[in-house]
Amino acid sequence: MNGAIRALAIRTIAVVAALACPSAWAQAPNFATDLLAGEVAGPVTDPPINQAAGPPADPPANQAAAERTELSNDQASQPSFKRLLGDVESYYTAPLRWDGEQWAFFGGTLGAVALAHHFDSNVRTHFAPGPATGGSTSDLEDAVPAAALFVGTYIYSSQWQDQSGLTVTWAMAEAAGLSTVTTYALKYAIRRQGPNETTDPNSWFASGSSFPSEHAAAAWAIGTVFAESGSGGYRWVTRLLGYGVAGFTSYERLKHNAHWLSDVVAGAALGGSTGIFVVDRTYGGRSFASAFSVVPMDGGLMLAYHKSLP
């Protein structure tokens, strides 16, 4: 399978996921209105035969429920689209509202990517010794874990009519979509050649599409949302699955010589931060307390970063 076909297949998976999720989101309000109709509607009994004529009776309970349900459906007909537009605007204008800590985190991310770039050649040599280039990079295979996590969440939530699960499914799709669009924009701007195309890690602006890794970005976006969404009592399970899938996908991209180490680090940072953004938007601004600190050590100082997960 040549590179063009692999790229087309990956984009097709992303489009299918994006198209599937609005239907998942739409099921949540429908489920809520079904519950609402069940609460309002009650048994309808025939009036007594000898009941005296009086003022016009109120509409039957089931009619009121139907009208209320219809109104709710009208109000909920396009909430996901309007909310998505708001999230997209907030996502791409977020740097205009960053505070000092967020800019420091961004600077630390750039530093991590630069440090990873220093080891790009060493990592490539470890997984693909020798100067040979080309060969399969297992693009479809490496997309399976994150896709399975997303599809599995959707199927389970749909089967059991789990509204919270459908909300998580929509959030996962939104995070994956935002991170993937951003990733491809960076790819076409930076045009870095990957380790399966060249042995030079500094081959920037050279008709490649390696930086950053779209697999890592999508996997960390989906995994972060899965790990941090909801408020269930099995947080350690969701984190193990979510971050496990993301970490495994990142490792596989290096193992298959598809990306440089710095490509994967950049993709992971982009996907993870996008996942946190979507979780905050979905659940009303959850707290992820963080702080930088300077730690003394032998021969100098170490800059440390700490983040508390809810």
C-alpha positions as CSV (number, residue, x, y, z in Angstrom):
1,M,0.0,0.0,0.0
2,N,1.6,3.2,-1.1
3,G,1.8,6.4,1.0
4,A,-1.0,8.2,-0.8
5,I,-3.5,5.3,-0.1
6,R,-2.5,5.1,3.5
7,A,-3.0,8.8,4.0
8,L,-6.4,8.7,2.3
9,A,-7.4,5.8,4.6
10,I,-6.4,7.6,7.8
11,R,-8.3,10.7,6.7
12,T,-11.3,8.5,5.9
13,I,-11.3,7.1,9.4
14,A,-11.2,10.6,10.8
15,V,-14.1,11.7,8.7
16,V,-16.2,8.7,9.6
17,A,-15.6,9.3,13.3
18,A,-16.5,12.9,12.9
19,L,-19.7,12.1,11.1
20,A,-20.6,9.4,13.6
21,C,-20.4,11.6,16.6
22,P,-23.1,14.1,16.0
23,S,-25.5,11.2,15.9
24,A,-24.1,10.1,19.3
25,W,-24.6,13.6,20.7
26,A,-28.1,13.8,19.2
27,Q,-29.1,10.7,21.1
28,A,-28.5,12.3,24.4
29,P,-31.2,15.0,24.2
30,N,-33.6,12.4,22.6
31,F,-33.0,10.1,25.6
32,A,-33.6,13.0,28.0
33,T,-36.9,14.0,26.3
34,D,-38.0,10.4,26.4
35,L,-37.5,10.4,30.1
36,L,-39.2,13.7,30.4
37,A,-42.3,12.4,28.5
38,G,-42.4,9.4,30.8
39,E,-42.4,11.6,33.9
40,V,-45.1,14.0,32.7
41,A,-47.4,11.5,31.0
42,G,-49.6,9.4,33.2
43,P,-52.5,7.0,32.8
44,V,-55.4,8.5,31.0
45,T,-58.8,7.7,32.5
46,D,-62.3,8.2,31.0
47,P,-64.3,11.0,32.7
48,P,-67.4,9.9,34.8
49,I,-70.5,9.4,32.7
50,N,-72.7,11.6,34.9
51,Q,-70.1,14.4,35.2
52,A,-71.8,17.7,35.1
53,A,-70.9,20.2,32.4
54,G,-68.3,22.7,33.6
55,P,-65.5,24.9,32.3
56,P,-63.3,23.5,29.6
57,A,-61.0,20.9,30.9
58,D,-57.2,21.2,30.7
59,P,-55.5,19.3,27.9
60,P,-54.9,15.7,28.7
61,A,-51.6,14.9,30.4
62,N,-50.3,12.9,27.4
63,Q,-51.1,15.8,25.1
64,A,-49.2,18.2,27.4
65,A,-46.3,15.8,27.5
66,A,-46.3,15.5,23.7
67,E,-46.3,19.3,23.3
68,R,-43.5,19.7,25.8
69,T,-41.5,16.9,24.2
70,E,-41.9,18.5,20.8
71,L,-40.8,21.9,22.1
72,S,-37.8,20.2,23.8
73,N,-36.9,18.5,20.5
74,D,-37.1,21.8,18.7
75,Q,-34.8,23.5,21.2
76,A,-32.4,20.6,21.0
77,S,-32.4,20.2,17.3
78,Q,-29.0,21.9,16.7
79,P,-27.4,22.3,20.1
80,S,-24.4,20.2,19.2
81,F,-23.6,22.3,16.1
82,K,-23.9,25.6,17.9
83,R,-21.8,24.4,20.7
84,L,-19.2,23.0,18.3
85,L,-18.9,26.3,16.6
86,G,-18.3,28.0,20.0
87,D,-15.7,25.4,21.0
88,V,-13.9,25.8,17.7
89,E,-13.8,29.6,18.1
90,S,-12.6,29.3,21.7
91,Y,-10.0,26.6,20.8
92,Y,-8.3,28.6,18.1
93,T,-8.4,31.9,20.0
94,A,-7.3,30.4,23.3
95,P,-3.7,31.9,23.1
96,L,-5.3,35.4,23.2
97,R,-6.6,34.6,26.7
98,W,-3.6,32.6,28.1
99,D,-2.2,33.7,31.4
100,G,1.5,33.6,32.5
101,E,1.2,30.0,33.6
102,Q,-0.3,28.8,30.3
103,W,2.4,30.6,28.3
104,A,5.0,29.0,30.6
105,F,3.5,25.6,29.9
106,F,3.6,26.3,26.2
107,G,7.3,27.3,26.5
108,G,8.0,24.1,28.5
109,T,6.3,22.1,25.7
110,L,8.5,23.7,23.1
111,G,11.5,22.9,25.3
112,A,10.4,19.2,25.5
113,V,10.1,19.0,21.7
114,A,13.5,20.6,21.3
115,L,15.0,18.1,23.8
116,A,13.3,15.2,21.9
117,H,14.8,16.5,18.7
118,H,18.2,16.1,20.1
119,F,17.6,12.4,20.4
120,D,15.8,11.9,17.1
121,S,18.7,10.2,15.3
122,N,19.4,7.9,18.3
123,V,15.8,6.8,18.5
124,R,15.7,6.1,14.8
125,T,18.9,4.1,14.9
126,H,17.4,2.0,17.8
127,F,14.2,1.1,15.9
128,A,15.6,1.1,12.3
129,P,19.3,0.6,12.3
130,G,21.0,1.3,9.0
131,P,20.6,4.0,6.4
132,A,17.8,2.3,4.5
133,T,14.5,4.2,4.0
134,G,11.1,3.3,2.8
135,G,9.0,0.4,3.8
136,S,5.6,0.2,5.5
137,T,4.9,2.4,8.5
138,S,1.7,0.5,9.5
139,D,-0.5,3.6,9.5
140,L,-3.8,1.7,9.6
141,E,-2.6,-0.7,12.2
142,D,-1.5,2.1,14.5
143,A,-4.8,3.8,14.2
144,V,-6.7,0.8,15.5
145,P,-6.3,1.2,19.3
146,A,-7.6,4.7,19.5
147,A,-10.4,4.0,17.0
148,A,-11.4,0.9,19.0
149,L,-11.6,2.9,22.2
150,F,-13.8,5.5,20.5
151,V,-16.1,3.0,18.7
152,G,-16.3,0.8,21.8
153,T,-17.5,3.7,23.9
154,Y,-20.1,4.7,21.4
155,I,-21.5,1.1,20.9
156,Y,-21.7,0.5,24.7
157,S,-23.3,3.9,25.3
158,S,-25.8,3.4,22.5
159,Q,-26.6,-0.1,23.5
160,W,-27.3,0.8,27.1
161,Q,-28.7,4.3,26.4
162,D,-26.1,5.8,28.6
163,Q,-26.4,9.5,28.3
164,S,-23.1,10.2,30.1
165,G,-21.3,7.8,27.8
166,L,-22.7,9.5,24.7
167,T,-21.5,12.8,26.0
168,V,-18.0,11.3,26.4
169,T,-18.2,9.9,22.9
170,W,-19.0,13.3,21.5
171,A,-16.2,14.9,23.5
172,M,-13.7,12.3,22.2
173,A,-14.7,13.0,18.6
174,E,-14.5,16.7,19.1
175,A,-11.0,16.5,20.7
176,A,-9.8,14.1,17.9
177,G,-11.2,16.4,15.2
178,L,-9.7,19.6,16.6
179,S,-6.3,18.0,17.2
180,T,-6.3,16.3,13.7
181,V,-7.2,19.5,11.9
182,T,-4.5,21.4,13.7
183,T,-2.0,18.6,13.1
184,Y,-2.5,18.6,9.4
185,A,-2.3,22.4,9.2
186,L,1.1,22.2,10.9
187,K,2.2,19.3,8.6
188,Y,1.5,21.3,5.5
189,A,3.2,24.4,6.9
190,I,6.4,22.6,8.2
191,R,6.7,19.8,5.6
192,R,9.3,17.8,7.6
193,Q,10.4,14.5,6.1
194,G,10.0,11.5,8.3
195,P,12.6,8.9,9.3
196,N,11.3,6.4,6.6
197,E,12.1,9.1,4.0
198,T,15.5,10.4,5.2
199,T,18.1,9.8,7.8
200,D,18.5,13.6,8.4
201,P,16.3,14.8,11.3
202,N,16.7,18.4,10.1
203,S,15.0,17.9,6.8
204,W,12.4,20.7,7.4
205,F,10.3,22.4,4.6
206,A,11.2,19.6,2.3
207,S,7.9,18.2,1.0
208,G,7.4,15.8,3.9
209,S,4.5,15.5,6.4
210,S,6.0,14.0,9.5
211,F,5.7,16.8,12.1
212,P,3.7,16.5,14.2
213,S,2.4,12.9,14.5
214,E,-1.3,12.8,13.7
215,H,-1.7,9.3,15.2
216,A,-0.2,10.5,18.5
217,A,-2.3,13.7,18.5
218,A,-5.5,11.8,17.9
219,A,-4.7,9.0,20.4
220,W,-3.8,11.4,23.2
221,A,-6.9,13.6,22.5
222,I,-9.2,10.6,22.6
223,G,-7.3,8.9,25.5
224,T,-7.2,12.1,27.6
225,V,-11.0,12.7,27.2
226,F,-11.7,9.0,28.1
227,A,-9.4,9.2,31.1
228,E,-10.7,12.4,32.6
229,S,-14.4,12.5,31.7
230,G,-17.2,11.9,34.0
231,S,-17.1,11.4,37.8
232,G,-17.3,7.6,38.2
233,G,-15.7,5.6,40.9
234,Y,-13.3,3.8,38.5
235,R,-11.1,6.7,37.5
236,W,-8.0,4.5,37.7
237,V,-9.5,2.2,35.1
238,T,-10.4,4.9,32.6
239,R,-6.9,6.5,33.1
240,L,-5.2,3.2,32.6
241,L,-7.1,2.5,29.4
242,G,-7.1,6.1,28.0
243,Y,-3.4,6.9,28.7
244,G,-2.4,3.3,27.9
245,V,-3.9,3.5,24.4
246,A,-2.2,6.9,23.9
247,G,1.2,5.8,25.1
248,F,1.0,2.5,23.1
249,T,0.1,4.4,19.9
250,S,3.0,6.8,20.4
251,Y,5.5,3.9,20.9
252,E,4.2,2.1,17.8
253,R,4.8,5.1,15.6
254,L,8.4,5.1,16.7
255,K,8.7,1.3,16.4
256,H,7.4,1.4,12.9
257,N,9.8,4.2,11.9
258,A,6.9,6.4,10.9
259,H,8.0,9.5,13.0
260,W,10.9,11.1,14.7
261,L,10.7,11.2,18.5
262,S,10.1,15.0,18.4
263,D,7.1,14.4,16.0
264,V,5.6,12.1,18.6
265,V,6.2,14.4,21.5
266,A,4.7,17.3,19.7
267,G,1.7,15.3,18.7
268,A,1.2,14.0,22.2
269,A,1.4,17.5,23.7
270,L,-1.1,18.8,21.1
271,G,-3.5,16.0,21.6
272,G,-3.3,15.9,25.4
273,S,-3.9,19.7,25.7
274,T,-6.8,19.5,23.3
275,G,-8.3,16.7,25.3
276,I,-8.1,18.8,28.5
277,F,-9.6,21.8,26.7
278,V,-12.6,19.7,25.5
279,V,-13.1,18.2,29.0
280,D,-13.1,21.7,30.5
281,R,-15.7,22.8,27.9
282,T,-17.9,19.7,28.3
283,Y,-18.0,19.6,32.1
284,G,-18.0,23.3,32.9
285,G,-14.4,24.0,33.6
286,R,-12.9,21.2,35.7
287,S,-9.9,22.1,37.8
288,F,-6.5,20.8,36.8
289,A,-4.3,22.6,39.3
290,S,-0.7,23.0,38.2
291,A,2.4,24.9,39.2
292,F,6.1,25.4,38.2
293,S,8.8,25.1,40.9
294,V,12.5,25.4,41.1
295,V,14.2,22.4,42.8
296,P,17.8,22.6,44.0
297,M,20.0,19.7,43.0
298,D,23.7,18.8,42.9
299,G,25.4,21.1,40.5
300,G,22.5,23.4,39.8
301,L,18.7,23.8,39.8
302,M,15.9,21.9,38.1
303,L,12.7,23.4,36.8
304,A,9.8,21.1,37.7
305,Y,6.2,21.2,36.6
306,H,3.4,19.7,38.7
307,K,-0.2,19.1,37.7
308,S,-3.0,17.7,39.9
309,L,-5.6,15.6,38.2
310,P,-9.1,15.7,39.6
